[in-house]
């Protein structure tokens, strides 16, 4: 049953691959903006963007400029949408597995 769930989950992720790619590109773009606003190294700003978007928020890097704070809030909302999308995909995969009766 776990194998069927993983297969269904991966199929659903493949179907929305373009959407996921769009989210990744937006997060990378936000990282570039944060690097410009905060004068951070590129790697640190990309790290901050992904940590913020995935709603982890370690707190080791905090935005200080107004522009970076606006981008961080946007990333947090984007992360909520992304996490909701992942939960919906997992729920749909479970529905597929249980509707087959395996």
C-alpha positions as CSV (number, residue, x, y, z in Angstrom):
1,X,0.0,0.0,0.0
2,X,2.9,2.4,0.7
3,X,4.3,1.7,-2.7
4,X,1.0,2.5,-4.3
5,X,0.8,5.7,-2.4
6,X,4.3,6.7,-3.5
7,X,3.6,5.9,-7.1
8,X,0.3,7.9,-7.0
9,X,2.1,10.8,-5.2
10,X,4.9,10.9,-7.8
11,X,2.4,10.8,-10.7
12,X,0.5,13.8,-9.2
13,X,3.7,15.7,-8.6
14,X,4.7,15.0,-12.2
15,X,1.4,16.4,-13.5
16,X,2.0,19.7,-11.7
17,X,5.7,19.8,-12.5
18,X,5.3,23.2,-14.3
19,X,3.7,24.7,-11.3
20,X,6.4,23.5,-9.0
21,X,9.1,24.8,-11.4
22,X,7.3,28.2,-11.3
23,X,7.4,28.2,-7.5
24,X,11.1,27.3,-7.5
25,X,11.9,30.1,-10.0
26,X,9.9,32.6,-8.0
27,X,11.8,31.6,-4.8
28,X,15.1,32.0,-6.7
29,X,14.0,35.4,-8.0
30,X,13.1,36.5,-4.5
31,X,16.5,35.3,-3.3
32,X,18.1,37.6,-5.9
33,X,16.0,40.5,-4.7
34,X,16.9,39.9,-1.1
35,X,20.6,39.7,-2.1
36,X,20.2,43.2,-3.6
37,X,18.2,44.7,-0.8
38,X,20.3,43.3,2.1
39,X,23.7,43.1,0.3
40,X,24.0,39.5,1.2
41,X,26.1,36.9,-0.7
42,X,24.0,35.1,-3.3
43,X,24.1,31.7,-1.5
44,X,23.0,33.2,1.8
45,X,20.1,35.0,0.2
46,X,18.9,31.9,-1.7
47,X,19.2,29.9,1.5
48,X,17.1,32.6,3.3
49,X,14.5,32.5,0.5
50,X,14.1,28.7,0.6
51,X,14.0,28.6,4.4
52,X,11.4,31.3,4.5
53,X,9.3,29.8,1.7
54,X,9.3,26.4,3.3
55,X,8.0,28.0,6.5
56,X,11.0,26.9,8.6
57,X,12.5,30.3,9.4
58,X,15.6,29.5,11.5
59,X,16.2,33.1,12.3
60,X,19.9,33.1,11.6
61,X,19.3,35.6,8.8
62,X,16.7,38.3,9.3
63,X,15.7,41.0,6.8
64,X,16.5,44.6,7.9
65,X,15.5,46.7,4.9
66,X,11.9,47.4,4.0
67,X,12.2,45.8,0.6
68,X,13.6,42.6,2.0
69,X,10.9,42.4,4.6
70,X,8.2,42.8,1.9
71,X,9.8,40.0,-0.1
72,X,10.1,37.8,3.0
73,X,6.3,38.3,3.7
74,X,5.6,37.4,0.1
75,X,7.8,34.3,0.4
76,X,6.0,33.3,3.6
77,X,2.6,33.5,1.9
78,X,4.0,31.6,-1.1
79,X,5.3,29.0,1.2
80,X,1.8,28.5,2.8
81,X,0.4,28.0,-0.7
82,X,3.2,25.6,-1.6
83,X,2.7,23.6,1.6
84,X,-1.0,23.5,1.0
85,X,-0.4,22.2,-2.4
86,X,1.8,19.4,-1.1
87,X,-0.8,18.4,1.5
88,X,-3.5,18.4,-1.2
89,X,-1.4,16.1,-3.4
90,X,-0.7,13.7,-0.6
91,X,-4.4,13.7,0.2
92,X,-5.3,13.0,-3.4
93,X,-2.7,10.2,-3.6
94,X,-4.3,8.6,-0.5
95,X,-7.7,8.9,-2.1
96,X,-6.4,7.2,-5.2
97,X,-4.9,4.3,-3.3
98,X,-8.0,3.7,-1.1
99,X,-10.4,4.0,-4.0
100,X,-8.6,1.2,-5.8
101,X,-9.2,-1.1,-2.8
102,X,-5.6,-2.3,-2.5
